[in-house]
Amino acid sequence: MALREIAIGGLYLSPLLLYALSGLVVTLLIRAVLYRLLGTKRLWFEAWFDTALFVICTAGIAYLSSATGIV
């Protein structure tokens, strides 16, 4: 996986920052759907679940972007 800086207006950003931001958006979407379907009583240890879901989504986005060569 070749991580290269992304230039936005003369400011160089790490691609991991973009992966983390998109992972956060995907996590919030999945979390909203799960809470609507299952309710709050079914998901135990909500903080651990949210953290694990964020890590999984961020890693998945980083893998997919490196496999497709988008960023």
PDB file of N, CA, C, O and CB in Angstrom:
ATOM      1  N   MET A   1       0.849  -1.164   0.000  1.00  0.00           N
ATOM      2  CA  MET A   1       0.000   0.000   0.000  1.00  0.00           C
ATOM      3  C   MET A   1       0.892   1.224   0.000  1.00  0.00           C
ATOM      4  O   MET A   1       1.636   1.460   0.953  1.00  0.00           O
ATOM      5  CB  MET A   1      -0.965  -0.001   1.211  1.00  0.00           C
ATOM      6  N   ALA A   2       0.822   1.977  -1.033  1.00  0.00           N
ATOM      7  CA  ALA A   2       1.640   3.179  -1.153  1.00  0.00           C
ATOM      8  C   ALA A   2       0.834   4.385  -0.678  1.00  0.00           C
ATOM      9  O   ALA A   2      -0.075   4.848  -1.367  1.00  0.00           O
ATOM     10  CB  ALA A   2       2.123   3.380  -2.616  1.00  0.00           C
ATOM     11  N   LEU A   3       1.175   4.880   0.489  1.00  0.00           N
ATOM     12  CA  LEU A   3       0.500   6.058   1.015  1.00  0.00           C
ATOM     13  C   LEU A   3       1.259   7.296   0.571  1.00  0.00           C
ATOM     14  O   LEU A   3       2.431   7.467   0.905  1.00  0.00           O
ATOM     15  CB  LEU A   3       0.392   6.000   2.562  1.00  0.00           C
ATOM     16  N   ARG A   4       0.604   8.139  -0.167  1.00  0.00           N
ATOM     17  CA  ARG A   4       1.200   9.390  -0.615  1.00  0.00           C
ATOM     18  C   ARG A   4       0.355  10.541  -0.113  1.00  0.00           C
ATOM     19  O   ARG A   4      -0.866  10.432   0.005  1.00  0.00           O
ATOM     20  CB  ARG A   4       1.328   9.432  -2.157  1.00  0.00           C
ATOM     21  N   GLU A   5       1.018  11.642   0.179  1.00  0.00           N
ATOM     22  CA  GLU A   5       0.285  12.810   0.643  1.00  0.00           C
ATOM     23  C   GLU A   5      -0.638  13.324  -0.457  1.00  0.00           C
ATOM     24  O   GLU A   5      -0.363  13.178  -1.648  1.00  0.00           O
ATOM     25  CB  GLU A   5       1.255  13.915   1.092  1.00  0.00           C
ATOM     26  N   ILE A   6      -1.726  13.921  -0.026  1.00  0.00           N
ATOM     27  CA  ILE A   6      -2.694  14.501  -0.949  1.00  0.00           C
ATOM     28  C   ILE A   6      -2.639  16.004  -0.767  1.00  0.00           C
ATOM     29  O   ILE A   6      -2.813  16.507   0.343  1.00  0.00           O
ATOM     30  CB  ILE A   6      -4.143  13.945  -0.706  1.00  0.00           C
ATOM     31  N   ALA A   7      -2.396  16.724  -1.857  1.00  0.00           N
ATOM     32  CA  ALA A   7      -2.299  18.180  -1.796  1.00  0.00           C
ATOM     33  C   ALA A   7      -3.682  18.789  -2.008  1.00  0.00           C
ATOM     34  O   ALA A   7      -4.318  18.583  -3.041  1.00  0.00           O
ATOM     35  CB  ALA A   7      -1.294  18.715  -2.854  1.00  0.00           C
ATOM     36  N   ILE A   8      -4.127  19.536  -1.015  1.00  0.00           N
ATOM     37  CA  ILE A   8      -5.397  20.253  -1.107  1.00  0.00           C
ATOM     38  C   ILE A   8      -5.106  21.714  -0.805  1.00  0.00           C
ATOM     39  O   ILE A   8      -4.899  22.085   0.351  1.00  0.00           O
ATOM     40  CB  ILE A   8      -6.481  19.663  -0.121  1.00  0.00           C
ATOM     41  N   GLY A   9      -5.089  22.533  -1.831  1.00  0.00           N
ATOM     42  CA  GLY A   9      -4.832  23.953  -1.655  1.00  0.00           C
ATOM     43  C   GLY A   9      -3.454  24.254  -1.098  1.00  0.00           C
ATOM     44  O   GLY A   9      -3.299  25.189  -0.312  1.00  0.00           O
ATOM     45  N   GLY A  10      -2.462  23.490  -1.484  1.00  0.00           N
ATOM     46  CA  GLY A  10      -1.111  23.708  -0.997  1.00  0.00           C
ATOM     47  C   GLY A  10      -0.839  23.087   0.365  1.00  0.00           C
ATOM     48  O   GLY A  10       0.268  23.209   0.888  1.00  0.00           O
ATOM     49  N   LEU A  11      -1.825  22.427   0.942  1.00  0.00           N
ATOM     50  CA  LEU A  11      -1.678  21.768   2.237  1.00  0.00           C
ATOM     51  C   LEU A  11      -1.628  20.266   1.997  1.00  0.00           C
ATOM     52  O   LEU A  11      -2.523  19.702   1.369  1.00  0.00           O
ATOM     53  CB  LEU A  11      -2.847  22.147   3.211  1.00  0.00           C
ATOM     54  N   TYR A  12      -0.589  19.625   2.493  1.00  0.00           N
ATOM     55  CA  TYR A  12      -0.434  18.194   2.303  1.00  0.00           C
ATOM     56  C   TYR A  12      -1.093  17.439   3.444  1.00  0.00           C
ATOM     57  O   TYR A  12      -0.797  17.670   4.616  1.00  0.00           O
ATOM     58  CB  TYR A  12       1.046  17.820   2.196  1.00  0.00           C
ATOM     59  N   LEU A  13      -1.998  16.528   3.080  1.00  0.00           N
ATOM     60  CA  LEU A  13      -2.711  15.730   4.065  1.00  0.00           C
ATOM     61  C   LEU A  13      -2.363  14.260   3.893  1.00  0.00           C
ATOM     62  O   LEU A  13      -2.122  13.781   2.785  1.00  0.00           O
ATOM     63  CB  LEU A  13      -4.229  15.942   3.945  1.00  0.00           C
ATOM     64  N   SER A  14      -2.344  13.570   5.004  1.00  0.00           N
ATOM     65  CA  SER A  14      -2.117  12.134   4.963  1.00  0.00           C
ATOM     66  C   SER A  14      -3.379  11.446   4.446  1.00  0.00           C
ATOM     67  O   SER A  14      -4.487  11.846   4.804  1.00  0.00           O
ATOM     68  CB  SER A  14      -1.722  11.591   6.367  1.00  0.00           C
ATOM     69  N   PRO A  15      -3.229  10.421   3.611  1.00  0.00           N
ATOM     70  CA  PRO A  15      -4.421   9.711   3.153  1.00  0.00           C
ATOM     71  C   PRO A  15      -5.139   8.992   4.297  1.00  0.00           C
ATOM     72  O   PRO A  15      -6.339   8.729   4.217  1.00  0.00           O
ATOM     73  CB  PRO A  15      -4.046   8.711   2.072  1.00  0.00           C
ATOM     74  N   LEU A  16      -4.399   8.678   5.357  1.00  0.00           N
ATOM     75  CA  LEU A  16      -5.031   8.027   6.497  1.00  0.00           C
ATOM     76  C   LEU A  16      -6.073   8.934   7.148  1.00  0.00           C
ATOM     77  O   LEU A  16      -7.064   8.446   7.692  1.00  0.00           O
ATOM     78  CB  LEU A  16      -3.977   7.618   7.522  1.00  0.00           C
ATOM     79  N   LEU A  17      -5.860  10.240   7.098  1.00  0.00           N
ATOM     80  CA  LEU A  17      -6.856  11.180   7.606  1.00  0.00           C
ATOM     81  C   LEU A  17      -8.139  11.086   6.799  1.00  0.00           C
ATOM     82  O   LEU A  17      -9.231  11.081   7.367  1.00  0.00           O
ATOM     83  CB  LEU A  17      -6.314  12.614   7.572  1.00  0.00           C
ATOM     84  N   LEU A  18      -8.020  11.012   5.490  1.00  0.00           N
ATOM     85  CA  LEU A  18      -9.201  10.877   4.640  1.00  0.00           C
ATOM     86  C   LEU A  18      -9.876   9.521   4.848  1.00  0.00           C
ATOM     87  O   LEU A  18     -11.103   9.430   4.830  1.00  0.00           O
ATOM     88  CB  LEU A  18      -8.821  11.056   3.165  1.00  0.00           C
ATOM     89  N   TYR A  19      -9.082   8.471   5.044  1.00  0.00           N
ATOM     90  CA  TYR A  19      -9.658   7.157   5.323  1.00  0.00           C
ATOM     91  C   TYR A  19     -10.414   7.180   6.647  1.00  0.00           C
ATOM     92  O   TYR A  19     -11.500   6.611   6.755  1.00  0.00           O
ATOM     93  CB  TYR A  19      -8.560   6.076   5.353  1.00  0.00           C
ATOM     94  N   ALA A  20      -9.840   7.836   7.652  1.00  0.00           N
ATOM     95  CA  ALA A  20     -10.489   7.898   8.961  1.00  0.00           C
ATOM     96  C   ALA A  20     -11.781   8.710   8.898  1.00  0.00           C
ATOM     97  O   ALA A  20     -12.771   8.335   9.525  1.00  0.00           O
ATOM     98  CB  ALA A  20      -9.537   8.503  10.000  1.00  0.00           C
ATOM     99  N   LEU A  21     -11.788   9.805   8.159  1.00  0.00           N
ATOM    100  CA  LEU A  21     -13.009  10.602   8.038  1.00  0.00           C
ATOM    101  C   LEU A  21     -14.103   9.839   7.301  1.00  0.00           C
ATOM    102  O   LEU A  21     -15.267   9.873   7.702  1.00  0.00           O
ATOM    103  CB  LEU A  21     -12.714  11.914   7.316  1.00  0.00           C
ATOM    104  N   SER A  22     -13.734   9.156   6.234  1.00  0.00           N
ATOM    105  CA  SER A  22     -14.741   8.369   5.519  1.00  0.00           C
ATOM    106  C   SER A  22     -15.163   7.152   6.346  1.00  0.00           C
ATOM    107  O   SER A  22     -16.317   6.730   6.269  1.00  0.00           O
ATOM    108  CB  SER A  22     -14.197   7.918   4.146  1.00  0.00           C
ATOM    109  N   GLY A  23     -14.255   6.587   7.127  1.00  0.00           N
ATOM    110  CA  GLY A  23     -14.609   5.497   8.034  1.00  0.00           C
ATOM    111  C   GLY A  23     -15.578   5.947   9.106  1.00  0.00           C
ATOM    112  O   GLY A  23     -16.462   5.192   9.509  1.00  0.00           O
ATOM    113  N   LEU A  24     -15.412   7.185   9.572  1.00  0.00           N
ATOM    114  CA  LEU A  24     -16.333   7.733  10.564  1.00  0.00           C
ATOM    115  C   LEU A  24     -17.729   7.904   9.982  1.00  0.00           C
ATOM    116  O   LEU A  24     -18.721   7.603  10.645  1.00  0.00           O
ATOM    117  CB  LEU A  24     -15.816   9.072  11.087  1.00  0.00           C
ATOM    118  N   VAL A  25     -17.809   8.379   8.760  1.00  0.00           N
ATOM    119  CA  VAL A  25     -19.119   8.558   8.110  1.00  0.00           C
ATOM    120  C   VAL A  25     -19.808   7.205   7.915  1.00  0.00           C
ATOM    121  O   VAL A  25     -20.997   7.063   8.199  1.00  0.00           O
ATOM    122  CB  VAL A  25     -18.958   9.280   6.742  1.00  0.00           C
ATOM    123  N   VAL A  26     -19.056   6.214   7.428  1.00  0.00           N
ATOM    124  CA  VAL A  26     -19.627   4.881   7.228  1.00  0.00           C
ATOM    125  C   VAL A  26     -20.047   4.274   8.562  1.00  0.00           C
ATOM    126  O   VAL A  26     -21.091   3.627   8.645  1.00  0.00           O
ATOM    127  CB  VAL A  26     -18.617   3.960   6.517  1.00  0.00           C
ATOM    128  N   THR A  27     -19.247   4.476   9.605  1.00  0.00           N
ATOM    129  CA  THR A  27     -19.581   3.964  10.931  1.00  0.00           C
ATOM    130  C   THR A  27     -20.872   4.573  11.439  1.00  0.00           C
ATOM    131  O   THR A  27     -21.722   3.864  11.980  1.00  0.00           O
ATOM    132  CB  THR A  27     -18.452   4.243  11.912  1.00  0.00           C
ATOM    133  N   LEU A  28     -21.030   5.872  11.274  1.00  0.00           N
ATOM    134  CA  LEU A  28     -22.248   6.521  11.741  1.00  0.00           C
ATOM    135  C   LEU A  28     -23.477   6.032  10.977  1.00  0.00           C
ATOM    136  O   LEU A  28     -24.554   5.886  11.555  1.00  0.00           O
ATOM    137  CB  LEU A  28     -22.119   8.030  11.607  1.00  0.00           C
ATOM    138  N   LEU A  29     -23.316   5.783   9.685  1.00  0.00           N
ATOM    139  CA  LEU A  29     -24.438   5.254   8.902  1.00  0.00           C
ATOM    140  C   LEU A  29     -24.821   3.839   9.341  1.00  0.00           C
ATOM    141  O   LEU A  29     -26.002   3.542   9.525  1.00  0.00           O
ATOM    142  CB  LEU A  29     -24.086   5.257   7.412  1.00  0.00           C
ATOM    143  N   ILE A  30     -23.826   2.970   9.508  1.00  0.00           N
ATOM    144  CA  ILE A  30     -24.095   1.593   9.937  1.00  0.00           C
ATOM    145  C   ILE A  30     -24.689   1.581  11.332  1.00  0.00           C
ATOM    146  O   ILE A  30     -25.613   0.818  11.612  1.00  0.00           O
ATOM    147  CB  ILE A  30     -22.810   0.748   9.901  1.00  0.00           C
ATOM    148  N   ARG A  31     -24.159   2.426  12.209  1.00  0.00           N
ATOM    149  CA  ARG A  31     -24.657   2.493  13.581  1.00  0.00           C
ATOM    150  C   ARG A  31     -26.117   2.939  13.608  1.00  0.00           C
ATOM    151  O   ARG A  31     -26.920   2.386  14.358  1.00  0.00           O
ATOM    152  CB  ARG A  31     -23.794   3.449  14.418  1.00  0.00           C
ATOM    153  N   ALA A  32     -26.460   3.930  12.799  1.00  0.00           N
ATOM    154  CA  ALA A  32     -27.843   4.405  12.762  1.00  0.00           C
ATOM    155  C   ALA A  32     -28.790   3.316  12.276  1.00  0.00           C
ATOM    156  O   ALA A  32     -29.886   3.155  12.813  1.00  0.00           O
ATOM    157  CB  ALA A  32     -27.958   5.634  11.864  1.00  0.00           C
ATOM    158  N   VAL A  33     -28.366   2.570  11.260  1.00  0.00           N
ATOM    159  CA  VAL A  33     -29.202   1.483  10.743  1.00  0.00           C
ATOM    160  C   VAL A  33     -29.361   0.379  11.787  1.00  0.00           C
ATOM    161  O   VAL A  33     -30.463  -0.133  11.986  1.00  0.00           O
ATOM    162  CB  VAL A  33     -28.597   0.906   9.447  1.00  0.00           C
ATOM    163  N   LEU A  34     -28.263   0.012  12.454  1.00  0.00           N
ATOM    164  CA  LEU A  34     -28.340  -1.050  13.459  1.00  0.00           C
ATOM    165  C   LEU A  34     -29.198  -0.642  14.654  1.00  0.00           C
ATOM    166  O   LEU A  34     -29.963  -1.460  15.167  1.00  0.00           O
ATOM    167  CB  LEU A  34     -26.941  -1.426  13.934  1.00  0.00           C
ATOM    168  N   TYR A  35     -29.088   0.590  15.101  1.00  0.00           N
ATOM    169  CA  TYR A  35     -29.891   1.031  16.227  1.00  0.00           C
ATOM    170  C   TYR A  35     -31.365   1.104  15.850  1.00  0.00           C
ATOM    171  O   TYR A  35     -32.236   0.869  16.687  1.00  0.00           O
ATOM    172  CB  TYR A  35     -29.406   2.386  16.727  1.00  0.00           C
ATOM    173  N   ARG A  36     -31.644   1.430  14.595  1.00  0.00           N
ATOM    174  CA  ARG A  36     -33.042   1.464  14.168  1.00  0.00           C
ATOM    175  C   ARG A  36     -33.610   0.046  14.065  1.00  0.00           C
ATOM    176  O   ARG A  36     -34.766  -0.185  14.418  1.00  0.00           O
ATOM    177  CB  ARG A  36     -33.176   2.192  12.816  1.00  0.00           C
ATOM    178  N   LEU A  37     -32.809  -0.893  13.588  1.00  0.00           N
ATOM    179  CA  LEU A  37     -33.284  -2.269  13.434  1.00  0.00           C
ATOM    180  C   LEU A  37     -33.306  -3.041  14.747  1.00  0.00           C
ATOM    181  O   LEU A  37     -34.279  -3.733  15.044  1.00  0.00           O
ATOM    182  CB  LEU A  37     -32.419  -3.000  12.439  1.00  0.00           C
ATOM    183  N   LEU A  38     -32.241  -2.927  15.534  1.00  0.00           N
ATOM    184  CA  LEU A  38     -32.109  -3.746  16.737  1.00  0.00           C
ATOM    185  C   LEU A  38     -32.523  -3.040  18.015  1.00  0.00           C
ATOM    186  O   LEU A  38     -32.926  -3.689  18.980  1.00  0.00           O
ATOM    187  CB  LEU A  38     -30.706  -4.205  16.872  1.00  0.00           C
ATOM    188  N   GLY A  39     -32.430  -1.740  18.033  1.00  0.00           N
ATOM    189  CA  GLY A  39     -32.692  -1.004  19.259  1.00  0.00           C
ATOM    190  C   GLY A  39     -31.447  -0.913  20.116  1.00  0.00           C
ATOM    191  O   GLY A  39     -30.415  -1.508  19.803  1.00  0.00           O
ATOM    192  N   THR A  40     -31.552  -0.169  21.193  1.00  0.00           N
ATOM    193  CA  THR A  40     -30.379   0.044  22.046  1.00  0.00           C
ATOM    194  C   THR A  40     -30.162  -1.089  23.036  1.00  0.00           C
ATOM    195  O   THR A  40     -29.059  -1.216  23.567  1.00  0.00           O
ATOM    196  CB  THR A  40     -30.516   1.346  22.795  1.00  0.00           C
ATOM    197  N   LYS A  41     -31.144  -1.901  23.303  1.00  0.00           N
ATOM    198  CA  LYS A  41     -30.994  -2.974  24.292  1.00  0.00           C
ATOM    199  C   LYS A  41     -30.168  -4.141  23.764  1.00  0.00           C
ATOM    200  O   LYS A  41     -29.563  -4.867  24.553  1.00  0.00           O
ATOM    201  CB  LYS A  41     -32.357  -3.474  24.726  1.00  0.00           C
ATOM    202  N   ARG A  42     -30.130  -4.336  22.458  1.00  0.00           N
ATOM    203  CA  ARG A  42     -29.431  -5.480  21.885  1.00  0.00           C
ATOM    204  C   ARG A  42     -27.921  -5.294  21.812  1.00  0.00           C
ATOM    205  O   ARG A  42     -27.175  -6.271  21.882  1.00  0.00           O
ATOM    206  CB  ARG A  42     -29.960  -5.756  20.517  1.00  0.00           C
ATOM    207  N   LEU A  43     -27.468  -4.066  21.674  1.00  0.00           N
ATOM    208  CA  LEU A  43     -26.032  -3.809  21.521  1.00  0.00           C
ATOM    209  C   LEU A  43     -25.419  -3.523  22.886  1.00  0.00           C
ATOM    210  O   LEU A  43     -25.650  -2.461  23.466  1.00  0.00           O
ATOM    211  CB  LEU A  43     -25.778  -2.621  20.549  1.00  0.00           C
ATOM    212  N   TRP A  44     -24.650  -4.456  23.391  1.00  0.00           N
ATOM    213  CA  TRP A  44     -23.995  -4.275  24.674  1.00  0.00           C
ATOM    214  C   TRP A  44     -22.687  -3.547  24.465  1.00  0.00           C
ATOM    215  O   TRP A  44     -22.121  -3.561  23.372  1.00  0.00           O
ATOM    216  CB  TRP A  44     -23.763  -5.623  25.378  1.00  0.00           C
ATOM    217  N   PHE A  45     -22.219  -2.922  25.501  1.00  0.00           N
ATOM    218  CA  PHE A  45     -20.934  -2.222  25.479  1.00  0.00           C
ATOM    219  C   PHE A  45     -20.842  -1.319  24.255  1.00  0.00           C
ATOM    220  O   PHE A  45     -20.023  -1.544  23.364  1.00  0.00           O
ATOM    221  CB  PHE A  45     -19.765  -3.228  25.488  1.00  0.00           C
ATOM    222  N   GLU A  46     -21.682  -0.305  24.221  1.00  0.00           N
ATOM    223  CA  GLU A  46     -21.815   0.542  23.036  1.00  0.00           C
ATOM    224  C   GLU A  46     -20.508   1.219  22.634  1.00  0.00           C
ATOM    225  O   GLU A  46     -20.220   1.342  21.443  1.00  0.00           O
ATOM    226  CB  GLU A  46     -22.867   1.592  23.278  1.00  0.00           C
ATOM    227  N   ALA A  47     -19.719   1.657  23.603  1.00  0.00           N
ATOM    228  CA  ALA A  47     -18.464   2.332  23.272  1.00  0.00           C
ATOM    229  C   ALA A  47     -17.491   1.368  22.586  1.00  0.00           C
ATOM    230  O   ALA A  47     -16.828   1.741  21.618  1.00  0.00           O
ATOM    231  CB  ALA A  47     -17.821   2.923  24.542  1.00  0.00           C
ATOM    232  N   TRP A  48     -17.404   0.144  23.079  1.00  0.00           N
ATOM    233  CA  TRP A  48     -16.527  -0.847  22.452  1.00  0.00           C
ATOM    234  C   TRP A  48     -17.018  -1.200  21.063  1.00  0.00           C
ATOM    235  O   TRP A  48     -16.223  -1.372  20.138  1.00  0.00           O
ATOM    236  CB  TRP A  48     -16.437  -2.107  23.311  1.00  0.00           C
ATOM    237  N   PHE A  49     -18.327  -1.308  20.918  1.00  0.00           N
ATOM    238  CA  PHE A  49     -18.901  -1.623  19.611  1.00  0.00           C
ATOM    239  C   PHE A  49     -18.615  -0.516  18.615  1.00  0.00           C
ATOM    240  O   PHE A  49     -18.224  -0.789  17.480  1.00  0.00           O
ATOM    241  CB  PHE A  49     -20.408  -1.850  19.724  1.00  0.00           C
ATOM    242  N   ASP A  50     -18.806   0.739  19.027  1.00  0.00           N
ATOM    243  CA  ASP A  50     -18.556   1.866  18.130  1.00  0.00           C
ATOM    244  C   ASP A  50     -17.091   1.954  17.739  1.00  0.00           C
ATOM    245  O   ASP A  50     -16.770   2.233  16.583  1.00  0.00           O
ATOM    246  CB  ASP A  50     -18.994   3.167  18.782  1.00  0.00           C
ATOM    247  N   THR A  51     -16.202   1.717  18.691  1.00  0.00           N
ATOM    248  CA  THR A  51     -14.768   1.764  18.402  1.00  0.00           C
ATOM    249  C   THR A  51     -14.368   0.659  17.437  1.00  0.00           C
ATOM    250  O   THR A  51     -13.636   0.900  16.477  1.00  0.00           O
ATOM    251  CB  THR A  51     -13.958   1.649  19.694  1.00  0.00           C
ATOM    252  N   ALA A  52     -14.846  -0.547  17.690  1.00  0.00           N
ATOM    253  CA  ALA A  52     -14.513  -1.674  16.817  1.00  0.00           C
ATOM    254  C   ALA A  52     -15.081  -1.467  15.412  1.00  0.00           C
ATOM    255  O   ALA A  52     -14.422  -1.780  14.421  1.00  0.00           O
ATOM    256  CB  ALA A  52     -15.044  -2.987  17.413  1.00  0.00           C
ATOM    257  N   LEU A  53     -16.291  -0.944  15.332  1.00  0.00           N
ATOM    258  CA  LEU A  53     -16.898  -0.693  14.031  1.00  0.00           C
ATOM    259  C   LEU A  53     -16.129   0.377  13.264  1.00  0.00           C
ATOM    260  O   LEU A  53     -15.964   0.267  12.049  1.00  0.00           O
ATOM    261  CB  LEU A  53     -18.358  -0.274  14.198  1.00  0.00           C
ATOM    262  N   PHE A  54     -15.656   1.409  13.958  1.00  0.00           N
ATOM    263  CA  PHE A  54     -14.857   2.450  13.327  1.00  0.00           C
ATOM    264  C   PHE A  54     -13.543   1.890  12.785  1.00  0.00           C
ATOM    265  O   PHE A  54     -13.145   2.212  11.666  1.00  0.00           O
ATOM    266  CB  PHE A  54     -14.579   3.573  14.319  1.00  0.00           C
ATOM    267  N   VAL A  55     -12.878   1.061  13.570  1.00  0.00           N
ATOM    268  CA  VAL A  55     -11.602   0.473  13.141  1.00  0.00           C
ATOM    269  C   VAL A  55     -11.816  -0.444  11.936  1.00  0.00           C
ATOM    270  O   VAL A  55     -11.026  -0.424  10.992  1.00  0.00           O
ATOM    271  CB  VAL A  55     -10.944  -0.316  14.304  1.00  0.00           C
ATOM    272  N   ILE A  56     -12.869  -1.236  11.966  1.00  0.00           N
ATOM    273  CA  ILE A  56     -13.155  -2.145  10.857  1.00  0.00           C
ATOM    274  C   ILE A  56     -13.479  -1.368   9.585  1.00  0.00           C
ATOM    275  O   ILE A  56     -12.999  -1.714   8.506  1.00  0.00           O
ATOM    276  CB  ILE A  56     -14.319  -3.080  11.216  1.00  0.00           C
ATOM    277  N   CYS A  57     -14.289  -0.322   9.708  1.00  0.00           N
ATOM    278  CA  CYS A  57     -14.654   0.474   8.529  1.00  0.00           C
ATOM    279  C   CYS A  57     -13.449   1.217   7.963  1.00  0.00           C
ATOM    280  O   CYS A  57     -13.270   1.271   6.746  1.00  0.00           O
ATOM    281  CB  CYS A  57     -15.762   1.472   8.883  1.00  0.00           C
ATOM    282  N   THR A  58     -12.628   1.785   8.827  1.00  0.00           N
ATOM    283  CA  THR A  58     -11.445   2.505   8.366  1.00  0.00           C
ATOM    284  C   THR A  58     -10.465   1.554   7.686  1.00  0.00           C
ATOM    285  O   THR A  58      -9.915   1.877   6.633  1.00  0.00           O
ATOM    286  CB  THR A  58     -10.763   3.222   9.538  1.00  0.00           C
ATOM    287  N   ALA A  59     -10.245   0.387   8.282  1.00  0.00           N
ATOM    288  CA  ALA A  59      -9.344  -0.592   7.669  1.00  0.00           C
ATOM    289  C   ALA A  59      -9.892  -1.096   6.346  1.00  0.00           C
ATOM    290  O   ALA A  59      -9.131  -1.299   5.401  1.00  0.00           O
ATOM    291  CB  ALA A  59      -9.111  -1.767   8.614  1.00  0.00           C
ATOM    292  N   GLY A  60     -11.188  -1.298   6.264  1.00  0.00           N
ATOM    293  CA  GLY A  60     -11.793  -1.741   5.012  1.00  0.00           C
ATOM    294  C   GLY A  60     -11.675  -0.705   3.911  1.00  0.00           C
ATOM    295  O   GLY A  60     -11.401  -1.045   2.760  1.00  0.00           O
ATOM    296  N   ILE A  61     -11.879   0.551   4.256  1.00  0.00           N
ATOM    297  CA  ILE A  61     -11.744   1.621   3.265  1.00  0.00           C
ATOM    298  C   ILE A  61     -10.291   1.751   2.819  1.00  0.00           C
ATOM    299  O   ILE A  61     -10.025   1.934   1.631  1.00  0.00           O
ATOM    300  CB  ILE A  61     -12.252   2.962   3.838  1.00  0.00           C
ATOM    301  N   ALA A  62      -9.352   1.660   3.750  1.00  0.00           N
ATOM    302  CA  ALA A  62      -7.940   1.737   3.388  1.00  0.00           C
ATOM    303  C   ALA A  62      -7.541   0.573   2.491  1.00  0.00           C
ATOM    304  O   ALA A  62      -6.781   0.748   1.538  1.00  0.00           O
ATOM    305  CB  ALA A  62      -7.069   1.756   4.642  1.00  0.00           C
ATOM    306  N   TYR A  63      -8.054  -0.613   2.797  1.00  0.00           N
ATOM    307  CA  TYR A  63      -7.740  -1.782   1.956  1.00  0.00           C
ATOM    308  C   TYR A  63      -8.334  -1.626   0.552  1.00  0.00           C
ATOM    309  O   TYR A  63      -7.655  -1.858  -0.449  1.00  0.00           O
ATOM    310  CB  TYR A  63      -8.273  -3.077   2.612  1.00  0.00           C
ATOM    311  N   LEU A  64      -9.600  -1.232   0.494  1.00  0.00           N
ATOM    312  CA  LEU A  64     -10.253  -1.098  -0.814  1.00  0.00           C
ATOM    313  C   LEU A  64      -9.605  -0.011  -1.665  1.00  0.00           C
ATOM    314  O   LEU A  64      -9.466  -0.167  -2.878  1.00  0.00           O
ATOM    315  CB  LEU A  64     -11.737  -0.792  -0.632  1.00  0.00           C
ATOM    316  N   SER A  65      -9.209   1.089  -1.030  1.00  0.00           N
ATOM    317  CA  SER A  65      -8.586   2.156  -1.814  1.00  0.00           C
ATOM    318  C   SER A  65      -7.192   1.754  -2.286  1.00  0.00           C
ATOM    319  O   SER A  65      -6.765   2.172  -3.362  1.00  0.00           O
ATOM    320  CB  SER A  65      -8.509   3.445  -0.991  1.00  0.00           C
ATOM    321  N   SER A  66      -6.481   0.956  -1.506  1.00  0.00           N
ATOM    322  CA  SER A  66      -5.163   0.512  -1.957  1.00  0.00           C
ATOM    323  C   SER A  66      -5.293  -0.575  -3.025  1.00  0.00           C
ATOM    324  O   SER A  66      -4.461  -0.666  -3.927  1.00  0.00           O
ATOM    325  CB  SER A  66      -4.335  -0.006  -0.767  1.00  0.00           C
ATOM    326  N   ALA A  67      -6.328  -1.389  -2.920  1.00  0.00           N
ATOM    327  CA  ALA A  67      -6.519  -2.453  -3.911  1.00  0.00           C
ATOM    328  C   ALA A  67      -6.967  -1.876  -5.252  1.00  0.00           C
ATOM    329  O   ALA A  67      -6.609  -2.408  -6.303  1.00  0.00           O
ATOM    330  CB  ALA A  67      -7.549  -3.478  -3.407  1.00  0.00           C
ATOM    331  N   THR A  68      -7.744  -0.801  -5.226  1.00  0.00           N
ATOM    332  CA  THR A  68      -8.223  -0.216  -6.467  1.00  0.00           C
ATOM    333  C   THR A  68      -7.308   0.890  -6.958  1.00  0.00           C
ATOM    334  O   THR A  68      -7.376   1.266  -8.128  1.00  0.00           O
ATOM    335  CB  THR A  68      -9.621   0.317  -6.286  1.00  0.00           C
ATOM    336  N   GLY A  69      -6.457   1.416  -6.096  1.00  0.00           N
ATOM    337  CA  GLY A  69      -5.523   2.457  -6.487  1.00  0.00           C
ATOM    338  C   GLY A  69      -6.165   3.825  -6.624  1.00  0.00           C
ATOM    339  O   GLY A  69      -5.685   4.654  -7.398  1.00  0.00           O
ATOM    340  N   ILE A  70      -7.236   4.077  -5.892  1.00  0.00           N
ATOM    341  CA  ILE A  70      -7.943   5.362  -5.997  1.00  0.00           C
ATOM    342  C   ILE A  70      -7.100   6.483  -5.395  1.00  0.00           C
ATOM    343  O   ILE A  70      -6.880   7.511  -6.035  1.00  0.00           O
ATOM    344  CB  ILE A  70      -9.318   5.289  -5.290  1.00  0.00           C
ATOM    345  N   VAL A  71      -6.638   6.286  -4.184  1.00  0.00           N
ATOM    346  CA  VAL A  71      -5.846   7.341  -3.529  1.00  0.00           C
ATOM    347  C   VAL A  71      -4.442   6.840  -3.321  1.00  0.00           C
ATOM    348  O   VAL A  71      -3.601   7.563  -2.785  1.00  0.00           O
ATOM    349  CB  VAL A  71      -6.474   7.772  -2.175  1.00  0.00           C
TER     350      VAL A  71
END
